[in-house]
């Protein structure tokens, strides 16, 4: 019984580690998309100066 419990815990830890790695990958992808979206918005004519400044701040943070 103890061996089964240890194996169960080990699998759960592996699952958590895998999930953590997936979250990091997803977070990186979101940052790339956010920067790309900001750059696209900044190129559009008629965009307010406030929006441009917000986008510049987002790009600097990434």
RAFENFEN-V788891 format. One record per backbone hydrogen bond with DSSP energy under -0.5 kcal/mol. CO is the residue of the C=O (numbers start at 1). NH is the residue of the N-H. If there is no record, write none. Layout:
CO|NH ; CO|NH
This chain:
1|5 ; 2|6 ; 3|7 ; 4|8 ; 5|9 ; 6|10 ; 7|11 ; 8|12 ; 9|13 ; 10|14 ; 11|15 ; 12|16 ; 13|17 ; 14|18 ; 15|19 ; 16|20 ; 17|21 ; 18|22 ; 19|23 ; 20|24 ; 21|25 ; 22|26 ; 23|27 ; 24|28 ; 25|29 ; 26|30 ; 27|31 ; 28|32 ; 29|33 ; 30|34 ; 31|35 ; 32|36 ; 33|37 ; 34|38 ; 35|39 ; 36|40 ; 37|41 ; 38|42 ; 39|43 ; 40|44 ; 41|44 ; 44|47 ; 48|52 ; 49|53 ; 50|54 ; 51|55 ; 52|56 ; 53|57 ; 54|58 ; 55|59 ; 56|60 ; 57|61 ; 58|62
